[in-house]
């Protein structure tokens, strides 16, 4: 099965609530590769690559986030994986 890439923007109270650390842990446990970072507008941006089923499960996690996060919106864009990542990093 070909690998996919999803670019995700998570909007809400998602900075300062351990969102990136927990998302990185979740993504790595699912075998996903890519990165996550805070954006200056208060959102979190994620690029993740892996099999589509795992990516869909990760998207569902992103919608819930951490217990202290307040996710308002999750936007995503799908494309073919580039294969450029070797792990899942926090930027």
Order of alpha helices (4+ residues) and beta strands (2+ residues): beta-alpha-beta-beta-alpha-beta-beta
